[in-house]
């Protein structure tokens, strides 16, 4: 993984990686990007060169906005695509499949990638760009009141990996709830609708499981808060099981998270 994320435009700490991460959150102009990175200062030459390089490989795209007449006429906004993350995930899943003797290892499909795009573009996922979450994450640098990530691929891969491995672990125990493989067009609606499918007595069991897993993971404030972000609502537990299995090992394989959630589930269910 380190070989992939430490090369090219997404190299850890590079200006292009910082620009890319800023544009994942929302569209910005060159001036706005510069002010974010250089603490209010405008240094457009470096920003422009890196934007051009990112645009050439399809990592960012231009979004002209017509504000009418005046100095803001046809301002150019830039936004990030998920192409580098998709390329990384496809390569990692393919490598895992090739390296594993398990017949259960499968490649990402077109439907998988469509689901991931809906997931990453959702309001539910945008919570992870908040400064509140940035302050919790060890891979985000900057002052405590203003942070950004200098290694966006590792940051995003870890989030996906941990969220999906937790969902996969719960999905192995059908006694709590049943997961259905369905086609969706709106991830936020998917989350909201599924949140109501878990019965109250099962919610109490899940709350107990989450608390037990936190304690097993060390009961650290930072870890607990991160898990709370994952469990903003329980609809996240209905992520497609087959996709969860594929994405649970795209990076560093979060065995510790999987082990403690699995142990907490078995203890709570008396298995």
Residue frames as qw, qx, qy, qz and C-alpha x, y, z in Angstrom:
[[0.000, 0.886, 0.464, 0.000, 0.00, 0.00, 0.00],
 [0.323, -0.773, 0.072, 0.541, 2.78, 2.46, 0.92],
 [0.415, -0.080, 0.574, 0.702, 4.32, 2.06, -2.54],
 [0.166, 0.618, 0.658, 0.397, 1.03, 3.10, -4.13],
 [0.160, -0.927, -0.339, 0.017, 0.20, 6.10, -1.95],
 [0.432, -0.732, 0.160, 0.502, 3.74, 7.46, -1.77],
 [0.432, -0.025, 0.556, 0.710, 4.24, 7.93, -5.49],
 [0.142, 0.506, 0.590, 0.613, 3.01, 10.36, -8.12],
 [0.147, -0.538, -0.114, -0.822, 0.50, 13.14, -7.52],
 [0.707, -0.585, -0.229, -0.326, -0.94, 11.46, -4.43],
 [0.607, 0.166, -0.552, 0.547, 2.42, 11.26, -2.64],
 [0.498, -0.692, -0.468, 0.232, 1.99, 11.88, 1.08],
 [0.361, -0.657, -0.099, 0.655, 2.42, 15.52, 2.00],
 [0.340, 0.153, 0.459, 0.806, 2.57, 16.74, -1.60],
 [0.198, 0.252, 0.083, -0.944, 0.80, 19.94, -2.59],
 [0.443, -0.002, -0.619, -0.648, -1.29, 18.08, -5.17],
 [0.376, -0.273, -0.878, 0.115, -2.49, 15.60, -2.52],
 [0.055, -0.363, -0.503, 0.783, -3.55, 18.46, -0.24],
 [0.309, 0.187, -0.242, -0.901, -5.35, 20.20, -3.11],
 [0.421, -0.102, -0.820, -0.375, -7.10, 16.95, -4.04],
 [0.255, -0.341, -0.822, 0.379, -8.34, 16.40, -0.50],
 [0.106, 0.323, 0.240, -0.909, -9.72, 19.94, -0.23],
 [0.404, 0.165, -0.419, -0.796, -11.65, 19.44, -3.47],
 [0.267, -0.192, -0.943, -0.053, -13.18, 16.17, -2.26],
 [0.023, -0.425, -0.648, 0.631, -15.17, 18.17, 0.25],
 [0.327, 0.809, 0.393, -0.290, -16.47, 20.89, -2.06],
 [0.596, 0.579, 0.233, 0.505, -15.73, 22.80, -5.28],
 [0.350, -0.774, -0.029, 0.527, -13.28, 25.70, -4.91],
 [0.481, 0.868, -0.091, 0.088, -11.59, 28.32, -7.09],
 [0.719, 0.305, -0.321, 0.536, -7.80, 28.56, -7.38],
 [0.030, -0.598, 0.290, -0.747, -7.82, 31.53, -5.01],
 [0.755, -0.472, 0.088, -0.447, -9.92, 29.69, -2.42],
 [0.957, 0.001, -0.219, 0.191, -7.62, 26.67, -2.62],
 [0.480, 0.456, -0.333, 0.671, -4.58, 28.87, -2.07],
 [0.311, -0.597, 0.240, -0.699, -6.12, 30.63, 0.93],
 [0.912, -0.335, -0.046, -0.231, -7.00, 27.27, 2.51],
 [0.915, 0.073, -0.189, 0.348, -3.51, 25.85, 2.10],
 [0.492, 0.299, -0.210, 0.790, -1.44, 28.98, 2.71],
 [0.293, -0.526, -0.558, 0.571, -3.40, 30.34, 5.68],
 [0.129, 0.861, 0.324, -0.369, -5.17, 33.12, 3.80],
 [0.123, -0.606, 0.437, 0.653, -2.34, 33.96, 1.40],
 [0.776, 0.572, 0.163, -0.210, -2.68, 33.75, -2.38],
 [0.219, -0.548, 0.700, 0.402, 0.10, 31.92, -4.26],
 [0.787, 0.409, 0.156, -0.433, -1.51, 30.91, -7.54],
 [0.394, 0.611, -0.644, -0.240, 1.49, 29.69, -9.59],
 [0.053, -0.230, 0.960, -0.147, 2.03, 26.49, -7.62],
 [0.541, 0.266, 0.612, -0.511, -1.72, 25.93, -7.26],
 [0.639, 0.575, -0.127, -0.495, -2.32, 26.30, -11.00],
 [0.299, 0.491, -0.803, -0.157, 0.49, 23.91, -11.98],
 [0.172, -0.064, 0.946, -0.268, -0.75, 21.22, -9.63],
 [0.590, 0.404, 0.408, -0.568, -4.36, 21.69, -10.71],
 [0.556, 0.573, -0.418, -0.433, -3.31, 21.30, -14.34],
 [0.156, 0.334, -0.929, 0.011, -1.46, 18.08, -13.50],
 [0.346, 0.130, 0.815, -0.446, -4.43, 16.71, -11.53],
 [0.616, 0.496, 0.134, -0.597, -6.83, 17.61, -14.33],
 [0.390, 0.514, -0.675, -0.359, -4.71, 15.86, -16.97],
 [0.151, 0.117, -0.979, 0.065, -5.01, 12.51, -15.18],
 [0.487, -0.400, -0.594, -0.500, -8.70, 12.95, -14.38],
 [0.394, -0.259, -0.707, 0.528, -8.32, 13.47, -10.62],
 [0.071, 0.541, 0.363, -0.755, -10.01, 16.89, -10.72],
 [0.284, 0.516, 0.632, 0.504, -12.37, 18.61, -13.15],
 [0.016, 0.004, -0.030, 0.999, -13.45, 22.16, -13.91],
 [0.004, 0.638, 0.768, -0.050, -16.94, 23.38, -13.04],
 [0.102, 0.222, 0.118, 0.963, -17.61, 26.84, -14.52],
 [0.065, -0.653, -0.687, 0.312, -20.24, 28.87, -12.69],
 [0.151, 0.493, 0.305, 0.801, -21.90, 31.88, -14.26],
 [0.229, -0.522, -0.541, 0.618, -22.48, 34.58, -11.65],
 [0.219, 0.913, 0.343, -0.019, -23.47, 37.22, -14.23],
 [0.421, 0.775, -0.102, 0.461, -21.54, 40.40, -14.95],
 [0.398, -0.863, 0.261, -0.169, -18.69, 41.80, -12.89],
 [0.035, 0.665, -0.743, 0.070, -15.44, 40.41, -11.52],
 [0.533, -0.151, 0.802, -0.223, -17.00, 37.06, -10.61],
 [0.744, 0.443, -0.106, -0.489, -18.26, 36.41, -14.12],
 [0.900, 0.290, -0.319, -0.059, -17.70, 32.78, -15.19],
 [0.309, -0.673, 0.643, -0.195, -15.52, 31.88, -12.22],
 [0.713, 0.224, -0.658, -0.099, -13.87, 28.48, -12.60],
 [0.664, -0.489, 0.443, -0.352, -14.43, 26.08, -9.74],
 [0.435, 0.350, -0.828, -0.053, -12.58, 22.80, -9.41],
 [0.809, -0.315, 0.269, -0.417, -13.86, 19.59, -7.85],
 [0.156, -0.426, 0.889, 0.053, -12.22, 16.23, -7.21],
 [0.811, 0.077, -0.415, -0.405, -13.21, 12.93, -8.80],
 [0.777, -0.431, 0.424, -0.175, -12.90, 9.55, -7.07],
 [0.806, 0.501, -0.313, -0.043, -10.72, 8.14, -9.84],
 [0.241, 0.567, -0.725, 0.308, -7.49, 7.75, -7.79],
 [0.510, -0.245, 0.659, -0.494, -9.38, 6.02, -4.98],
 [0.899, 0.257, 0.112, -0.336, -11.23, 3.77, -7.43],
 [0.636, 0.576, -0.510, 0.060, -7.94, 2.88, -9.15],
 [0.065, -0.492, 0.760, -0.420, -6.40, 2.10, -5.77],
 [0.703, -0.081, 0.511, -0.487, -9.32, -0.08, -4.64],
 [0.884, 0.389, -0.113, -0.233, -9.48, -2.01, -7.91],
 [0.475, 0.584, -0.630, 0.193, -5.73, -2.66, -7.79],
 [0.241, -0.405, 0.736, -0.486, -5.78, -3.70, -4.13],
 [0.819, 0.047, 0.361, -0.443, -8.77, -6.05, -4.46],
 [0.821, 0.482, -0.289, -0.099, -7.19, -7.60, -7.57],
 [0.254, 0.565, -0.719, 0.316, -3.89, -8.07, -5.68],
 [0.513, -0.266, 0.636, -0.511, -5.68, -9.60, -2.67],
 [0.905, 0.219, 0.116, -0.347, -7.51, -12.04, -4.94],
 [0.690, 0.552, -0.464, 0.060, -4.31, -13.03, -6.72],
 [0.096, 0.515, -0.733, 0.434, -2.41, -13.50, -3.45],
 [0.583, -0.183, 0.560, -0.559, -5.17, -15.45, -1.70],
 [0.070, 0.049, -0.974, -0.209, -5.98, -19.14, -2.12],
 [0.324, 0.367, 0.678, -0.549, -9.55, -18.49, -1.00],
 [0.157, 0.354, 0.752, 0.534, -12.20, -18.99, -3.69],
 [0.064, -0.802, -0.551, 0.219, -14.35, -16.36, -1.93],
 [0.223, -0.529, 0.128, 0.808, -12.09, -13.51, -3.09],
 [0.463, 0.658, 0.554, 0.214, -13.87, -11.62, -5.89],
 [0.325, 0.102, 0.163, 0.926, -13.06, -8.57, -7.99],
 [0.177, 0.479, 0.319, -0.799, -14.96, -5.29, -7.78],
 [0.349, 0.494, 0.730, 0.318, -17.83, -5.12, -10.26],
 [0.054, 0.392, 0.265, 0.880, -19.37, -2.15, -12.06],
 [0.496, -0.684, -0.422, -0.327, -22.28, -2.28, -9.59],
 [0.680, -0.449, -0.294, 0.499, -19.79, -2.23, -6.69],
 [0.376, 0.017, 0.052, 0.925, -18.12, 0.90, -8.04],
 [0.191, -0.550, -0.386, -0.716, -21.49, 2.59, -8.62],
 [0.621, -0.665, -0.415, 0.003, -22.46, 1.87, -5.00],
 [0.619, -0.290, -0.163, 0.711, -19.13, 3.25, -3.75],
 [0.161, 0.301, 0.200, 0.918, -19.67, 6.48, -5.72],
 [0.423, -0.661, -0.396, -0.477, -23.12, 6.91, -4.15],
 [0.725, -0.514, -0.342, 0.307, -21.59, 6.18, -0.75],
 [0.532, -0.133, -0.052, 0.835, -18.73, 8.69, -1.10],
 [0.019, 0.348, 0.270, 0.897, -20.99, 11.42, -2.54],
 [0.419, -0.640, -0.628, -0.143, -23.60, 11.08, 0.21],
 [0.235, -0.775, 0.148, -0.567, -24.30, 13.62, 2.93],
 [0.891, -0.454, -0.009, -0.027, -23.77, 10.77, 5.39],
 [0.852, 0.046, -0.030, 0.521, -20.14, 10.36, 4.30],
 [0.262, 0.722, -0.039, 0.639, -19.44, 14.10, 4.07],
 [0.603, -0.788, -0.013, -0.124, -19.48, 14.15, 7.90],
 [0.871, -0.227, 0.065, 0.430, -15.93, 12.78, 7.74],
 [0.468, 0.504, 0.058, 0.723, -14.70, 16.01, 6.14],
 [0.328, -0.896, -0.159, -0.252, -15.82, 18.04, 9.14],
 [0.173, 0.666, -0.519, 0.507, -13.21, 19.73, 11.30],
 [0.713, -0.452, 0.341, -0.413, -14.67, 17.84, 14.25],
 [0.992, 0.048, 0.105, 0.045, -13.61, 14.56, 12.66],
 [0.581, 0.661, -0.293, 0.373, -10.37, 16.00, 11.31],
 [0.222, -0.724, 0.470, -0.453, -9.35, 16.83, 14.89],
 [0.868, -0.284, 0.348, -0.213, -9.81, 13.16, 15.82],
 [0.935, 0.341, 0.012, 0.095, -7.87, 11.65, 12.96],
 [0.633, -0.571, 0.296, 0.431, -4.16, 11.05, 13.42],
 [0.605, 0.184, 0.489, 0.601, -3.50, 11.28, 9.67],
 [0.162, 0.876, 0.310, 0.333, -4.85, 14.83, 9.42],
 [0.558, -0.117, -0.186, 0.800, -2.36, 17.61, 9.99],
 [0.012, 0.625, 0.180, 0.759, -2.58, 21.30, 10.84],
 [0.130, -0.243, 0.484, -0.831, -3.74, 23.35, 13.79],
 [0.104, 0.234, 0.912, -0.319, -6.40, 21.87, 16.02],
 [0.360, 0.591, 0.403, -0.599, -9.02, 24.31, 14.69],
 [0.593, 0.678, -0.171, -0.400, -8.06, 23.85, 11.02],
 [0.509, -0.327, 0.771, 0.202, -6.86, 20.54, 9.67],
 [0.756, 0.474, -0.199, -0.406, -6.66, 18.80, 6.32],
 [0.905, -0.139, 0.389, 0.099, -5.38, 15.44, 5.16],
 [0.091, 0.746, -0.537, -0.382, -2.05, 15.24, 3.34],
 [0.031, -0.185, 0.954, 0.235, -2.55, 11.59, 2.31],
 [0.619, 0.092, 0.055, -0.778, -6.11, 11.36, 0.95],
 [0.702, 0.139, -0.635, -0.291, -5.89, 7.84, -0.48],
 [0.352, 0.034, -0.845, 0.402, -4.75, 6.30, 2.80],
 [0.254, 0.033, 0.436, -0.863, -7.29, 8.39, 4.71],
 [0.687, 0.125, -0.156, -0.698, -10.20, 7.35, 2.48],
 [0.636, 0.147, -0.750, -0.103, -9.07, 3.72, 2.22],
 [0.145, 0.043, -0.815, 0.559, -8.89, 3.39, 6.01],
 [0.454, 0.083, 0.294, -0.837, -12.35, 4.85, 6.45],
 [0.741, 0.169, -0.385, -0.524, -13.85, 2.55, 3.85],
 [0.513, 0.181, -0.830, 0.123, -12.00, -0.46, 5.19],
 [0.002, -0.010, 0.757, -0.654, -13.04, 0.02, 8.82],
 [0.553, 0.128, 0.154, -0.809, -16.66, 0.93, 8.04],
 [0.757, 0.202, -0.444, -0.434, -17.12, -2.01, 5.70],
 [0.414, 0.161, -0.868, 0.224, -15.31, -4.56, 7.92],
 [0.240, 0.027, 0.636, -0.733, -17.61, -3.64, 10.83],
 [0.686, 0.214, -0.041, -0.694, -20.63, -4.02, 8.55],
 [0.637, 0.255, -0.706, -0.176, -19.29, -7.36, 7.28],
 [0.135, 0.136, -0.867, 0.459, -18.72, -8.62, 10.83],
 [0.464, 0.134, 0.462, -0.744, -22.31, -7.81, 11.85],
 [0.684, 0.303, -0.303, -0.591, -23.59, -9.31, 8.60],
 [0.360, 0.227, -0.905, 0.012, -22.15, -12.69, 9.56],
 [0.028, 0.182, 0.851, -0.493, -24.75, -12.94, 12.35],
 [0.229, -0.322, -0.575, -0.717, -28.21, -13.05, 10.80],
 [0.329, -0.511, -0.753, 0.252, -29.86, -13.34, 14.21],
 [0.132, -0.432, -0.238, 0.860, -29.69, -9.55, 14.64],
 [0.466, 0.648, 0.084, -0.596, -31.09, -8.55, 11.24],
 [0.745, 0.276, 0.538, 0.280, -31.23, -9.74, 7.66],
 [0.052, -0.576, 0.321, 0.750, -29.31, -7.95, 4.91],
 [0.698, 0.559, 0.447, -0.035, -30.69, -7.73, 1.41],
 [0.401, -0.170, 0.452, 0.778, -28.60, -7.19, -1.70],
 [0.331, 0.796, 0.491, -0.123, -30.49, -4.37, -3.44],
 [0.438, 0.358, 0.243, 0.788, -29.86, -1.75, -6.08],
 [0.171, -0.778, -0.379, 0.471, -29.98, 1.81, -4.76],
 [0.402, 0.669, 0.235, 0.579, -29.95, 5.26, -6.34],
 [0.138, -0.798, 0.154, -0.567, -29.60, 7.40, -3.20],
 [0.540, 0.076, -0.721, 0.428, -27.31, 6.36, -0.36],
 [0.133, -0.173, 0.445, -0.869, -28.77, 8.76, 2.21],
 [0.737, -0.100, -0.095, -0.662, -32.26, 7.34, 1.60],
 [0.770, 0.091, -0.631, 0.023, -30.78, 3.83, 1.79],
 [0.274, 0.145, -0.677, 0.668, -29.28, 4.60, 5.21],
 [0.380, -0.129, 0.265, -0.877, -32.45, 6.27, 6.49],
 [0.796, -0.038, -0.316, -0.514, -34.79, 3.50, 5.30],
 [0.733, 0.064, -0.661, 0.151, -32.65, 0.71, 6.76],
 [0.035, 0.293, -0.585, 0.756, -32.29, 2.44, 10.12],
 [0.622, -0.146, 0.197, -0.743, -35.95, 1.64, 10.78],
 [0.801, 0.103, -0.533, -0.251, -35.54, -2.06, 9.97],
 [0.406, 0.140, -0.781, 0.453, -33.78, -2.90, 13.24],
 [0.557, -0.644, -0.476, -0.222, -36.13, -3.66, 16.12],
 [0.259, -0.843, 0.230, -0.411, -35.69, -1.82, 19.43],
 [0.840, -0.478, 0.257, -0.008, -34.52, -4.86, 21.41],
 [0.859, 0.243, 0.107, 0.437, -31.90, -5.55, 18.73],
 [0.215, 0.832, -0.116, 0.498, -30.78, -1.93, 18.86],
 [0.560, -0.755, 0.270, -0.208, -30.09, -2.36, 22.57],
 [0.931, -0.129, 0.240, 0.241, -27.99, -5.44, 21.81],
 [0.638, 0.580, 0.053, 0.504, -26.07, -3.55, 19.10],
 [0.125, -0.894, 0.181, -0.390, -25.42, -0.65, 21.49],
 [0.778, -0.549, 0.305, -0.009, -24.02, -3.15, 24.00],
 [0.889, 0.204, 0.194, 0.361, -21.85, -4.72, 21.28],
 [0.378, 0.788, -0.048, 0.484, -20.46, -1.34, 20.22],
 [0.384, -0.837, 0.270, -0.281, -19.63, -0.39, 23.80],
 [0.893, -0.310, 0.304, 0.117, -17.94, -3.75, 24.41],
 [0.778, 0.440, 0.117, 0.433, -15.89, -3.40, 21.20],
 [0.082, 0.894, -0.157, 0.412, -14.78, 0.09, 22.26],
 [0.631, -0.688, 0.338, -0.120, -13.57, -1.27, 25.58],
 [0.929, -0.007, 0.278, 0.244, -11.72, -4.10, 23.84],
 [0.599, 0.635, 0.067, 0.483, -10.02, -1.60, 21.52],
 [0.490, 0.077, -0.332, 0.803, -8.66, 0.28, 24.53],
 [0.191, -0.825, -0.514, 0.136, -11.54, 2.62, 25.40],
 [0.369, -0.164, 0.069, 0.912, -9.60, 5.60, 24.04],
 [0.237, 0.666, 0.297, -0.642, -11.50, 8.86, 23.51],
 [0.188, 0.499, -0.506, -0.678, -10.20, 9.18, 19.95],
 [0.063, -0.006, -0.962, -0.266, -11.15, 5.60, 19.00],
 [0.137, 0.482, 0.785, -0.364, -14.55, 5.85, 20.70],
 [0.254, 0.648, 0.083, -0.714, -15.39, 9.07, 18.89],
 [0.171, 0.339, -0.711, -0.591, -14.36, 7.60, 15.54],
 [0.013, -0.209, -0.976, -0.064, -16.60, 4.56, 16.06],
 [0.186, 0.593, 0.542, -0.566, -19.45, 6.89, 17.07],
 [0.253, 0.523, -0.315, -0.750, -19.02, 8.62, 13.71],
 [0.133, 0.077, -0.917, -0.368, -19.39, 5.22, 12.01],
 [0.119, -0.432, -0.890, 0.084, -22.54, 4.47, 13.99],
 [0.153, 0.002, 0.025, -0.988, -24.25, 7.80, 13.36],
 [0.770, 0.036, 0.157, -0.617, -27.25, 5.58, 12.67],
 [0.615, -0.195, 0.764, -0.005, -27.56, 1.82, 12.34],
 [0.756, 0.598, 0.091, -0.249, -28.44, 1.90, 8.65],
 [0.190, 0.747, -0.626, -0.122, -24.70, 1.63, 7.96],
 [0.497, -0.252, 0.824, -0.104, -24.89, -2.01, 9.07],
 [0.756, 0.433, 0.454, -0.189, -26.86, -2.82, 5.92],
 [0.182, 0.705, -0.529, -0.436, -24.00, -2.13, 3.52],
 [0.881, 0.284, -0.281, -0.252, -23.87, -4.90, 0.86],
 [0.814, -0.459, 0.354, 0.040, -22.25, -7.96, 2.40],
 [0.869, 0.280, 0.200, 0.355, -20.38, -9.05, -0.73],
 [0.325, 0.812, -0.098, 0.475, -18.92, -5.56, -1.24],
 [0.494, -0.797, 0.274, -0.211, -18.05, -5.32, 2.47],
 [0.921, -0.199, 0.272, 0.196, -16.08, -8.54, 2.18],
 [0.706, 0.516, 0.094, 0.476, -14.10, -7.15, -0.78],
 [0.116, 0.831, -0.118, 0.531, -13.33, -3.78, 0.82],
 [0.720, -0.690, 0.042, -0.065, -12.43, -5.15, 4.24],
 [0.783, -0.343, 0.270, 0.443, -8.84, -5.70, 3.12],
 [0.548, 0.781, 0.111, 0.278, -7.97, -2.93, 0.67],
 [0.064, 0.875, -0.340, 0.339, -5.38, -1.39, 2.97],
 [0.045, 0.518, -0.762, 0.386, -3.85, -2.55, 6.20],
 [0.607, -0.226, -0.750, -0.135, -6.47, -5.22, 7.01],
 [0.296, -0.526, 0.335, -0.724, -8.09, -3.95, 10.26],
 [0.589, -0.094, -0.802, 0.036, -7.85, -7.28, 12.08],
 [0.131, -0.061, -0.648, 0.748, -8.02, -5.65, 15.52],
 [0.440, 0.050, 0.049, -0.895, -11.32, -3.93, 14.72],
 [0.696, 0.013, -0.565, -0.443, -12.78, -7.13, 13.24],
 [0.467, -0.004, -0.828, 0.309, -11.59, -9.29, 16.16],
 [0.006, 0.098, 0.594, -0.799, -13.05, -7.10, 18.89],
 [0.553, 0.075, -0.071, -0.827, -16.37, -6.52, 17.14],
 [0.674, 0.030, -0.693, -0.255, -16.64, -10.24, 16.42],
 [0.340, -0.045, -0.804, 0.485, -15.86, -11.07, 20.06],
 [0.224, 0.073, 0.363, -0.901, -18.35, -8.47, 21.32],
 [0.645, 0.041, -0.340, -0.683, -21.10, -9.86, 19.07],
 [0.627, -0.011, -0.778, -0.012, -20.49, -13.45, 20.16],
 [0.168, -0.053, -0.706, 0.686, -20.44, -12.48, 23.84],
 [0.368, 0.078, 0.172, -0.910, -23.65, -10.44, 23.54],
 [0.734, 0.074, -0.376, -0.560, -25.44, -13.24, 21.67],
 [0.709, -0.364, 0.545, -0.260, -24.10, -15.95, 23.99],
 [0.870, 0.421, -0.229, -0.114, -22.48, -17.87, 21.14]]
